[in-house]
Amino acid sequence: MRVRFGEVTRHQFHDHQDVREFIIRTALDGLDRPVVILGDGLVEMAELPKTICGRAVVNAGIGGSRTSDFIRLAPLLLERSAPTAVVIALGVNDSSDNREEDAKLLESIRRISPVVISMPTTADRFEVADLMADRIHLRREASVAWVSKITNEIERTVQGCD
């Protein structure tokens, strides 16, 4: 039915990752040294503050994304934005052992940003009570607490942030 409806209306369906890439690029456009939070669906769904350390915050979360996705995407998204800091919050969608990919992603982002903070979203980082019934997404209270940890780490790490 979906294919047929698309044929009749000439409507094209867009991949979620493609749409998020466009939104992230648009959000980064023209910002002066933003704080960028790269991540999976936990980031995308999080209510991030508008600014941290006087810098705009860009939610660069893409639901379903893996570390391997951001090895390709991160340089493309970040190359012109000169971010003050980049937080990498990935892992929930990855296989259990991807240290090589983690290292590759960290290396590529360190060429772009003076501050890189890793805050994995692997299941072992959260309590069972923090998770919704699907055992993947965070309950609102847990998400707020997690965002607070991210914010505190950025404020602690970025020079001149009081």
Salt bridges, closest charged atoms under 4 A:
GLU7 OE1 - ARG4 NH1 3.05
GLU21 OE1 - ARG25 NH2 3.73
GLU21 OE2 - ARG72 NH2 3.77
ASP32 OD2 - ARG55 NH1 3.33
GLU44 OE1 - HIS16 NE2 3.04
GLU44 OE2 - ARG20 NE 3.64
GLU47 OE2 - ARG140 NH2 3.17
ASP97 OD1 - ARG99 NE 3.54
GLU107 OE2 - ARG111 NH2 2.59
ASP134 OD2 - HIS137 ND1 2.44
GLU153 OE2 - ARG156 NH2 2.60
